[in-house]
Every structure is written in C-alpha cells, then in structure tokens.
Amino acid sequence: MNTILGDGYDDDPNPHTPFEKFEGLSVLLVAMNARARKIPHSMAQAYLDLSERARAFTESYFNLTRPLYHSYTHLACRTTEPGAPADRQDLSHPVHADNCQLDEDGNCHKVPPAFVWRDWSAIMYLGDNFEGGEFIFSNNKLQVQSQVKPKCGRIVAFSAGKENLHGVLPVLSGRRCAMALWFTHDLRYMELNRYKAQKMLSNMLEEKNRKTEL
C-alpha cells in the first residue's frame, strides 16, 4: 500500500526515534487509494475485513456484554533507518496507555489530549520479515512485564487503560507493519470514516458489476 510518511504524527517521519522511519495509512485513505487505482479493490476490502475480524475477536474473547465499535484504525509501518546501531536501547514506541496521559511518576490521567473514550485496543501483525519490534507490557515503573513476538496474523488485544501500559521494542532491521485498532463502547466516538470507506468500496464494486453486465 502507498503509506504516508509521518501519518498521524503531523508528518514527522521520526516521531519516536531517529533510528526508525514511520509511515501510516487511515482506513479512509486506503479506500481512496483503491478508488484512484493505486491499490487493488480486493486489498482495500481485505483491510476493512481484517479490522472487523479483530474487533469481533476482541469482543468475543473477552466476553464483552456491551457492543464494541471501531474508534480508529491505522496501518502503522516502522522501518529501520540506514546506519541505525545494532545495539540500540531506545524504543520504537514509548511505553504509554491508550486512554490516559502517563506522567513521570507512573500515574495515568484521563484528561485531554488523551483519547479517554477508547475502551479496548488491538494490534494485528501483517508480516514478520524483520528483526526486533516486540510488543511489550510494562508496569507503572516502566519495567517490562511481558513481551509478544510479532508473527504474521497474530492479534494482541487488551483493555486500553492504565492496567495495560505498553510499548514497542526497537525494530533492529527491516520493516514492521501492523494494523493498530482502537475500540469504544460509546457510539459517539465510532469511526465514521470507516463507513465512508466501505461505502466507497461498495460503490466501486457496483460500478464494476454494471459495466460487466453491459
């Protein structure tokens, strides 16, 4: 896919570390790329379908009794920059929580600019042809408690609060791409661009079918 350098970070290509380039793509831009024939329609539809599978998995696995809605979906790719030291100790993504602001003392505050409506999170790995980039869970003293090795198709899902502080170890070589997803129980914060994207893709398919019939 045609990812955008620094997408989601004010076009900053190195938002977390100078040793990695960050590229991203929102769900609506994926559909727009398909409409512009930059990617196949089937690839864009697969993006939406996979993200829905991740939502349904999270809802089912945790036996949630309230409906779960997409809040934001983002393709995130991190590529090791040329010349990056092999023994680097920085993080690809600093330890944080998804719905509160983590301070220096390890306290997490549910105040803006935190996305306080996010209730659950998930990440789906789209490949594993790279080194490093393990997903980590940490305590509030920023000590690693556990880590997950990336594997193509693997989903990591968790509640989005301070109970699940997390980050990403450095990508030592190659390009790490994953679908990052955030979910909410609050209808007010549904990802409306997702429905615009699906409508766009559905219209494309209908137009193709009409031309075939002619």
Buried (B, 14 or more C-beta within 10 A) or exposed (E): BEBBBBBBEEEEBBBBBEBBBBBBBBBBBBBBBBBEEEBEBEEBBEBBEBBBEBBEBBBEEEEBEEEBBBBBBBBBBBBBEEEBEEEBEBBBBBBBBBBBBBEEEBEBEBEEEBBBBBBBBBBBBBBBEBBBBBBBBBEBEBEBEEBBEBEEEBBBBBBBBBEBBBBBBBBBBBBBBBBBBBBBBEEEBBBEBBEBBBEBBEEBEEEEEEEEEE
